[in-house]
Amino acid sequence: MLWIILFVIAPVALIIYQSFFNLDHQFTLGNYATYFTSGTYLRMTLNSFWYALIITVATVLISYPAALFLNQLKHKDLWLLLIILPTWINLLLKAYAFIGIFGQNGSVNQFLGFIGIGPKQILFTDFSFIFVATYIEIPFMILPIYNAIAEIDPALLNASRDLGATNWQTLTRVLLPLTRKGVVAGVQAVFIPSLSLFMLTRLIGGNRVITLGTAIEEHFLTTMNWGMGSTIGVILIVMMFLSMALTAERRHKRKGIGTGAKEK
């Protein structure tokens, strides 16, 4: 409880408190009025949501088949360790590693030059930002999906095939419904942090990728407008809580439907 108060409740309360003050340290609602009436901030909000959605979809499309494949391998613990291992490396180091890989003289452009295509502008593009962000978030998507798959009784999959279901029908009508909780947990673990990315937007995306995380960094470190930065932070916190609440509500409804069917 002490940990939650000091490192969760207190920082959030401080951000909310600071959002009601302007540059002159006077109480005001102007920060919120500026946010909701400014086309720039609304575009940043849409950009943040759009990039987070693309990153989340990309990680799901990569992680679900990977988790299925991992579940069929021997030495599963070793392969899981290799997947988790990159998360032990500092995010800044990984970002600089990709700067070297995607740079004009990086290994990717050297390969393109070798095959005759020639060097291309890969760094500081939407592609490079989404690629690196997806790579970083993949372990957080694979783990909950893998755990959900590992908990499934193999007899259910065998029964599906014995009853004449194709591999696609087994996947869509048996496997996906049984692993939905793992997918939802992975989506929450990826989508919510992706809303507020700022380091990768600077180092990998350059000035092309502008999100709310970038705006918060600008207000706190450059313009020193902590009130406006805190306001954007509050908006992000609300968006995060809304996404979690919507997911939890859907799970509750499904549980209620199942209970009603059993009672009948």
PyMOL commands that set and color helices and strands:
alter all, ss='L'
color gray80, all
select helices_A, chain A and resi 2-18+30-37+39-71+76-88+91-102+107-114+126-150+154-162+167-178+180-194+199-203+206-208+212-221+226-263
alter helices_A, ss='H'
color red, helices_A
deselect
rebuild
show_as cartoon
